[in-house]
Amino acid sequence: MKKHNFSAGPCILPQEVIQKSAESIIEFNNSGLSLIEISHRSKDFTAVMDEARDSALELLDLKQKGYQALFLHGGASLEFLMVPYNLMKVKGKAAYLDTGSWASAAIKEAKLFGDVNVVASSKQDNYNYIPKDFLVPDDVDYFHCTSNNTIFGTQIKEFPTTSAPMVCDMSSDIFSRVLDFSKFGIIYAGAQKNMGPAGTTLVVIKEEILGKTGREIPSMLDYQKHIKADSMFNTPAVFSVYASLLTLQWLKKMGGIAAIEKLNIEKANLLYNEIDRNPYFKGTAKTEDRSNMNVVFLLENELHTDLFDSMCKSAGISGISGHRSVGGYRASMYNALPIESVQLLVDVMKDFESKI
Ligand SMILES: *Cc1c(COP(=O)(O)O)cnc(C)c1O
């Protein structure tokens, strides 16, 4: 039986993407060959890479606006250091907003390159809110933030306006909501949260912000080299890029980001309303900062854990245990999760209430 997959990542993908990418492993494009045994320089694959890059820009409404989309290796975690390598001047400065474990992992890497100004942090409150009263200084090389905090279930609803380029780790909410993406100098996202299987990272870059650091950058870490090579500087993660393309095509068919955002809001309202209504559960994130992707909640009484867990298990609900740093539960509701799965979880919560 197919389960209801609330995993935080790697996570649920549209069923048709699973189906089609599985077929491509057996035979790709009626070529008599598998996707994973053809040259990445073959016409069949370069067409995949070109369309994936183009679709990403199209969905983000960034075509013809001076942006490039790349599909790189190394996960979002490698971007934590590629960003300072490519944007921080020698003896330079950068500003960071510390809203969670991933944000602080990015800060740790940036400190290897120069002066890091953490403009605000919600660490003292176990990252249960998004700091809002902060100023980004004008004299920094860039400002870095994390749009959605996968572990703590908070999401930035309003981004600051900065004179320095704004860099955003959107790993866990890319393509989930409409934003003015042209406010950002760099957007990056590991594929495995809302786009595809692990193995590739989407990096969207406003080209004019590059080439200003005076640093020597190793080739594999140099965005300009990847742009020049059309994201084929070395062998790309062909399967992950292809499955990501299929997800982007699926999203376009669904009506793009605006259409999926509506569904995401419906799913989030459905679950948050139940958490707020049901006396046996409580949310952990400050209401105004709650994430529409990762919903983090606790039982009022931990002694009921076994009962709730076994009820979820027999309903076929998978992947909702919370991250060890928060405990409790985390229901991740990425683009591909159908609202029926959320309704089922809500039904189980109601049923649990009646059993206590
Ligand atoms: C999962 C995650 C990461 C780490 O991604 P990797 O691709 O495993 O390096 C970074 N940032 C955020 C916001 C994440 O959710």
Ligand as a Chemical Component Dictionary entry (heavy atoms), coordinates in Angstrom:
data_LIG
# 
_chem_comp.id                   LIG 
_chem_comp.type                 NON-POLYMER 
_chem_comp.pdbx_formal_charge   0 
_chem_comp.three_letter_code    LIG 
# 
loop_
_chem_comp_atom.comp_id 
_chem_comp_atom.atom_id 
_chem_comp_atom.alt_atom_id 
_chem_comp_atom.type_symbol 
_chem_comp_atom.charge 
_chem_comp_atom.model_Cartn_x 
_chem_comp_atom.model_Cartn_y 
_chem_comp_atom.model_Cartn_z 
_chem_comp_atom.pdbx_ordinal 
LIG C1 C1 C 0 17.767 20.171 4.009 1  
LIG C2 C2 C 0 18.233 21.557 4.029 2  
LIG C3 C3 C 0 19.573 21.893 3.779 3  
LIG C4 C4 C 0 20.641 20.850 3.521 4  
LIG O1 O1 O 0 20.508 20.343 2.266 5  
LIG P1 P1 P 0 21.576 19.320 1.637 6  
LIG O2 O2 O 0 21.145 19.304 0.199 7  
LIG O3 O3 O 0 21.424 18.027 2.341 8  
LIG O4 O4 O 0 22.931 19.908 1.821 9  
LIG C5 C5 C 0 19.925 23.225 3.779 10 
LIG N1 N1 N 0 19.022 24.178 4.029 11 
LIG C6 C6 C 0 17.721 23.898 4.280 12 
LIG C7 C7 C 0 16.765 25.009 4.534 13 
LIG C8 C8 C 0 17.297 22.579 4.286 14 
LIG O5 O5 O 0 16.002 22.286 4.545 15 
# 
loop_
_chem_comp_bond.comp_id 
_chem_comp_bond.atom_id_1 
_chem_comp_bond.atom_id_2 
_chem_comp_bond.value_order 
_chem_comp_bond.pdbx_ordinal 
LIG C1 C2 SING 1  
LIG C2 C3 SING 2  
LIG C2 C8 DOUB 3  
LIG C3 C4 SING 4  
LIG C3 C5 DOUB 5  
LIG C4 O1 SING 6  
LIG O1 P1 SING 7  
LIG P1 O2 DOUB 8  
LIG P1 O3 SING 9  
LIG P1 O4 SING 10 
LIG C5 N1 SING 11 
LIG N1 C6 DOUB 12 
LIG C6 C7 SING 13 
LIG C6 C8 SING 14 
LIG C8 O5 SING 15 
# 
